[in-house]
Amino acid sequence: MTVDATRVRAVVLKEFRQYRRNKFILYTMVVMPIVFLFVPISTILGLSSSLPESAVRGAVGSVFLLMFIIPVVVPASIAAYSVIGEREQGTLEPVLTTPLSREEFVLGKALATLLPGALLSYAVFIVVMAVLRTAAHPNVVHALWQVPWFVAELLFAPLLAAWSTWVGTAISVRSSDVRVAQQLGTLASLPALGITSLMTFQVLKPTVVVALVVAAVLVIIDVGAWRVVSHLFDRERLITGTAASRSVP
């Protein structure tokens, strides 16, 4: 399988142009991160300096869990809209009649979805950590300012966004209703948080090695999900509304 980077880039740029015209997508990209910006800040700043260390670790874990939710929730609704939304608007057919392979089409759609999710996640993380570094109690700052958490955020944000994107895209390819696709996409993308929650809930002690192992697992899942979604992609079905016919041997 050969993927043409120029064609993938063309799909990505087309998606970005569509985002600017779609108020729902812009709303999702702006409003939801703002919510996740204020919740962790208010949670940590509300902690008392007399709290025991275990309670502080628990609060810090909840903050990072919120940080990991952003790259899951934001791409999910966008990805679920990506195919079925275009089909309803009548803008999908011209794209599908081009020489794009299904892998190039799906990959371009996915990159245009996961990149905003990952970048927004990084932006919120930087703002939250900067505010808390300045205003939180020193013992809380010490619990927050640990290398494993920074490594986890750096690695998990794009990988969680990719998983959410593949799940949403798979649902969008097979769905016939935008709202149902978005709801299912958001719900179906949440299980990936179960892996990262092993760190945030201290089931696995947060270390750089643990972060790298969890990231490796997410990479394997994401690559496999790309293959599955590409296999589910049926050009004829998306154009005509019926599955491609198969010859009987």
C-alpha positions in Angstrom: 0.0 0.0 0.0 1.4 3.4 -1.1 0.2 6.6 0.4 0.7 9.8 -1.6 1.5 12.6 0.9 0.4 15.3 -1.5 -3.1 13.8 -1.8 -3.3 13.4 2.0 -2.3 17.0 2.4 -5.0 18.1 0.0 -7.6 16.3 2.1 -6.3 17.9 5.3 -6.4 21.4 3.8 -9.9 20.8 2.4 -11.1 19.8 5.9 -9.5 22.9 7.5 -11.4 25.1 5.0 -14.6 23.3 5.9 -14.0 23.8 9.6 -14.0 27.6 9.1 -17.4 27.4 7.6 -19.0 25.1 10.1 -20.1 26.8 13.3 -20.6 23.6 15.2 -17.1 22.4 14.7 -15.7 25.8 15.7 -17.9 25.7 18.8 -16.6 22.3 19.7 -13.0 23.4 19.3 -13.4 26.5 21.4 -16.0 26.0 24.1 -15.1 22.5 25.4 -11.4 23.3 26.0 -12.4 26.4 27.9 -14.5 24.3 30.2 -11.6 21.9 30.8 -9.3 25.0 31.3 -11.2 26.3 34.3 -12.2 23.1 36.1 -8.7 21.8 36.9 -7.5 25.3 37.9 -10.4 25.8 40.3 -10.0 22.2 41.7 -6.3 22.7 42.5 -6.5 26.2 43.8 -9.3 25.1 46.1 -7.0 22.6 47.8 -5.9 23.3 51.4 -2.2 23.3 52.2 -2.9 21.0 55.1 -4.2 18.2 53.0 -2.4 14.8 53.3 -0.1 13.8 50.5 -2.4 11.0 49.3 -5.3 13.5 48.9 -3.0 15.8 46.9 -1.9 13.0 44.6 -5.5 12.1 44.0 -6.4 15.7 43.1 -3.4 15.9 40.8 -4.4 12.6 39.1 -7.9 14.0 38.5 -6.4 17.1 36.9 -4.4 15.0 34.5 -7.4 12.8 33.8 -9.2 15.9 32.7 -6.2 16.9 30.5 -6.5 13.5 28.8 -10.2 13.8 28.2 -9.7 16.8 25.9 -7.9 14.9 23.1 -10.6 12.3 23.4 -13.8 14.4 23.4 -12.9 17.1 20.9 -11.9 14.9 18.0 -14.7 12.4 18.6 -17.6 14.7 17.6 -15.6 16.2 14.7 -14.7 12.7 13.4 -18.2 11.4 13.7 -19.3 14.4 11.5 -16.5 14.0 9.0 -18.1 11.5 6.6 -21.8 11.5 7.3 -21.9 15.3 7.5 -20.3 15.7 4.1 -22.6 13.1 2.6 -25.7 15.0 3.9 -24.4 18.2 2.5 -23.6 16.7 -0.9 -19.9 17.6 -0.8 -18.6 14.0 -0.4 -19.3 12.6 -3.8 -16.9 14.9 -5.7 -14.1 13.9 -3.4 -14.8 10.2 -3.8 -14.7 10.4 -7.6 -11.0 11.6 -7.5 -8.1 9.1 -7.7 -7.7 9.2 -3.9 -7.2 5.7 -2.4 -9.4 4.9 0.7 -6.3 4.9 2.9 -5.3 8.4 1.7 -8.9 9.7 2.2 -9.3 8.2 5.7 -5.8 9.3 6.7 -6.3 12.8 5.5 -9.6 13.0 7.3 -8.0 11.7 10.5 -5.1 14.1 10.5 -7.4 17.0 10.0 -9.3 15.9 13.1 -6.6 14.7 15.5 -4.3 17.7 14.9 -6.7 20.3 16.4 -7.5 18.0 19.2 -3.9 17.4 20.2 -2.9 21.0 19.8 -5.8 22.3 21.9 -4.9 19.7 24.5 -1.3 21.0 24.6 -2.5 24.6 24.8 -4.8 24.0 27.7 -2.1 21.9 29.5 0.4 24.8 29.1 -2.0 27.4 30.5 -3.2 25.2 33.4 0.3 24.3 34.4 1.5 27.9 34.2 -1.4 29.2 36.3 -1.0 26.4 38.9 2.8 26.8 39.0 2.3 30.5 40.0 -0.8 30.3 42.3 -1.0 26.8 43.8 0.5 25.7 47.2 4.1 24.6 47.0 3.3 21.0 48.0 0.7 20.8 45.2 3.1 22.3 42.7 5.6 19.6 43.7 3.1 16.9 43.0 2.1 18.4 39.6 5.6 19.3 38.4 6.8 15.8 37.8 8.6 14.6 34.6 6.3 11.5 34.0 3.2 13.7 33.8 4.8 15.9 31.2 6.0 12.9 29.2 2.5 11.4 29.5 0.8 14.6 28.2 3.3 14.9 25.3 2.7 11.3 24.2 -0.9 10.6 25.1 -2.5 13.7 23.6 -1.9 12.8 19.9 -2.4 9.1 20.5 -5.7 9.5 22.4 -6.8 12.0 19.7 -5.9 9.4 17.0 -7.9 6.7 18.8 -10.9 9.0 19.2 -10.6 10.0 15.5 -10.6 6.4 14.3 -13.6 5.5 16.4 -15.6 8.5 15.3 -14.6 8.0 11.6 -15.7 4.4 11.7 -19.1 5.3 13.1 -19.4 8.2 10.6 -18.7 5.9 7.7 -21.4 3.5 8.7 -24.0 5.9 10.2 -26.9 7.5 8.5 -27.6 10.3 11.0 -25.2 13.0 12.1 -26.5 13.4 15.7 -26.5 9.7 16.4 -23.0 9.4 14.9 -21.7 12.2 17.2 -23.2 10.7 20.3 -22.0 7.2 19.6 -18.5 8.6 18.6 -18.1 10.4 21.9 -19.2 7.4 24.0 -17.2 4.8 22.0 -14.0 6.8 22.3 -14.0 7.0 26.1 -12.7 3.4 26.8 -9.2 4.5 25.7 -9.1 6.6 28.9 -9.1 3.3 30.8 -5.5 2.8 29.8 -4.3 6.2 30.8 -6.4 6.1 34.0 -4.0 3.4 35.3 -1.6 6.3 35.8 -4.0 9.0 36.9 -5.5 6.8 39.6 -2.1 5.6 40.7 -2.8 1.9 39.8 0.5 2.1 38.1 3.0 4.5 39.6 3.5 7.4 37.3 7.0 7.0 35.8 8.6 7.8 32.5 8.9 4.0 31.7 5.2 3.5 32.4 4.3 6.5 30.2 6.4 5.0 27.4 4.8 1.6 27.7 1.3 3.0 27.7 2.1 5.1 24.7 3.5 2.1 22.9 0.2 0.2 23.5 -1.8 3.2 22.2 0.4 3.3 19.1 -0.4 -0.4 18.3 -4.1 0.3 18.9 -4.1 3.3 16.6 -2.3 1.6 13.8 -4.7 -1.3 14.0 -7.6 1.1 14.1 -6.4 2.8 10.9 -6.4 -0.6 9.1 -9.8 -1.5 10.4 -11.4 1.9 9.4 -9.8 1.8 6.0 -11.2 -1.7 5.5 -14.7 -0.4 6.5 -14.5 2.4 4.0 -16.8 1.5 1.0 -16.6 4.1 -1.7 -19.6 2.8 -3.6 -21.8 2.7 -0.5 -20.9 6.2 0.4 -21.8 7.5 -3.1 -24.9 5.4 -3.8 -26.1 4.5 -0.3 -25.8 0.8 -1.0 -22.9 -1.6 -0.3 -20.7 -2.5 -3.2 -21.8 -5.7 -4.9 -19.5 -8.7 -4.8 -19.3 -11.4 -7.4 -20.2 -14.9 -6.4 -17.5 -17.5 -7.4 
